[in-house]
């Protein structure tokens, strides 16, 4: 099972006085803000949860798995996530 934006919005409705529409708008705005910040190359740090970090990966050699042909993988930016201590602890309990 996986958690969706709709699931998050539903949880907000149950725990707050927000309407379903307000909760969904809030959820979408939250993720849009994270996306916008990361697209600027800035990191996102969520206290007690974890950090999203934009990293630059340099150009490197690779291999096409179907043909075995060597190819050059271009340089690019990637987003990585590192869980915070409380999140790590919570996931180890399950």
N, C-alpha and C positions, 0 to 999 in steps of 0.2 A: 504494500500500500504506500502511496505517496501523498504528500500534503500539497494542495493546490491553493491558488490565490482565493478561490471561492471558499475553501475550508477556513482560511485565515479570516476572511470577511464574516463568515458564519460565527466563528468564535468571538469576534469583536461584538457582534450583535448580541450574543448571549451574555457577555461580560460587561457591556456598557449600555448606554442609552441611545446608541447610534441606530439609525435605520439600516436596512439591508443595503440600500443605495449608497448611503453615506459611508458605510463600512467598506464597500467595494471600491469607492472612489479613494478613500484613505489608503487602502491596501495598494491600489495601483499607483498612487502618488508616491508612496514609500519606495516601491521598487523602481519607479521612474527616476527618483532622486538618486538612488544608488547607481543606476545605469548611467545617468548624466555625469555624476562625479567620476566614475571609473572611466568614462569615455574621454574625460579631460586629462587622464593619466594620473589622477589623484587616488590615494588609498581611502578605503572606507573602514573605519574602526568602530565596531559595535561593542561597547563595554559589556563584559560578562558573556559575550556570545562568540566573537571572533573578528578576524580582519580579512578583508578582501584587498589584495595587493596586485597592482599592475606591474608585470615584469616584462622586460625586453628579452626575447630569445634571439640569439644570433643565428645567422645562416649556418647550415650544417648539412653534411651528406646524409642521404637516406636511401631507402631501397623500396621499389614498388613490390608489394607482397605477391601480386599476381604473376608478374613477369620476372622478378628478380633483378630488373634493370636498376642501376644506380641513378638516383636523381638528386638534385640539389633542393633542399627545403629552404624556402626563403625566410629571411628575418621577419619576426612579427612580435606583436605584443600579446600577452596572455594574462588572464586573471587567475590568481590562485587564492585559495581560502585556507586560513589557518585557524582552527578552532581554539577558542579561549579555554582557560582552565575549568570553568564551571560547565561548559558544554562538553568538554572531554570527560569530566567526572560523571555527568548525567548520562552520557552514551555508554559508559563502561558499566553502569549499574544495570542497564537493560540486558 
